[in-house]
């Protein structure tokens, strides 16, 4: 009897879970509700954000104004982006906002960086590749050694032969301990590729939140401790202009620009959680625009490229689609095992909606009538009705299948 | 009696187990040869780079072999019980019925675990010559959900085969597809680390399904 009851409960519970996973997925597949960002950039000419929307009626306007601009006008408003268009039409001025400009200057000063929560929220390998920052033949080469900081010491391995390089391990371990590195590290950042202008190695946040700059120069360790508030994570930059070494988040998610010369960490007055929000940084000779996105909308902040002083902020909220509003009335909750913001698999209940109780009540009433007609006992009818009320359409379908 | 049941189950499943073993080891050999080719052509450091930078474990070839093997063993073991009406006879043997079914399932699970362990060990031993133990462990942890998917597939296959009604068979098969799919949703290495204990617990709970199917058979639901 116990076995039979356990079997039934298991079938019902697993059936509800499977439907709570499958039905909302099928629904979102049938009624897609994609939200897209407008293209937003900061104009050094108008000293304001320029917003280009690609909706049903494409429009280009300046934030806070209703005037719609043509594409040619936009090219002039955003010379740092459309400089090739302006040059082709011979409309590129010699200076803008008091700065000398030319095609090489624009190309040299612009860079883009992006980070995804998925790349942070994942099980990181214990081994990391180390490039040679001062290669003998001047051109960067693919790394041939990897290192690990997992056992309270630095351990280098020659990858081709899977052999530990004792001398290098000892040299790096000594350099780390001299700088007071606290094992294990919290966060690593490096660009491991030979297709970059130069190599700055790693930015590493240790267990105490201290930030370190680590690289290998002619086979020897270079370890520098950077003076700044407790860090959460850091991203290294190896741009052509060599001005910034990286972008750093402190433990309160405040963003800092880390200058290469002198390791000066400048707060930008922007708070983003890189573990939850998607971030993109677009820099040019005039300004640095930081964009963060989450499920509700996107924010853009602009800061001056020279002084890092704030220039403006623009927020765009994603419109809620009719399909997602309707889903709130149909599904009491949603079971998912993956998320776009991480690389983990685990069960999570999302989109809990009390509006679905209305449909649940109707379905529960149907179940009650059905139970009474079939002369089920009162306690059984009540249990089925309560389950239908709570689990809504999922439990109702399982019951319909007469499992 | 236990020994007799084990021998009976072994006689029933030995061919299927051998076929599954060949399939699993052949796919493991294929994965190993592919890795070996990569190392020969581009060097072991290239293998490291792809593993660390691209989150690749190079053993994707084996991921569905576990499920296919489990279905083969499950059908070979449980389908004759229903098609040749053996289950009725089995349940009339002087042995507790639930223990009998439990023992049958244990034989199938033991065969599969042995096959999976051999496949996993062959890959781990090969990898240990190329990369450190912590990275070998990363590969093993990445493949563990696939092996658990195999055990899930076996238990669902058994439950479907032992079930007497077609409606319930369809429902169980659909639930089985869902349960197996869960183990393949996230391809990132070690993505299932936090969920492995839940899948193991789920595998234990799934033993209820074939037992439930037998109970329903005993009630005459055919």
Interface residues (C-beta under 8 A of the other chain):
Chain A: X3 X4 X6 X7 X8 X10 X11 X14 X15 X18 X21 X22 X122 X123 X125 X126 X127 X128 X129 X142 X143 X144 X146 X148 X150 X157 X159 X160 X161 X162 X192 X337 X338 X343 X344 X345 X346 X347 X401 X402 X403
Chain B: X43 X44 X45 X46 X48 X49 X51 X52 X53 X55 X98 X129 X130 X131 X132 X134 X135 X138 X145 X167 X168 X171 X174 X175 X178 X179 X182 X185 X186 X188 X189 X190 X191 X192 X193 X194 X195 X198 X205 X208 X209 X211 X212 X215
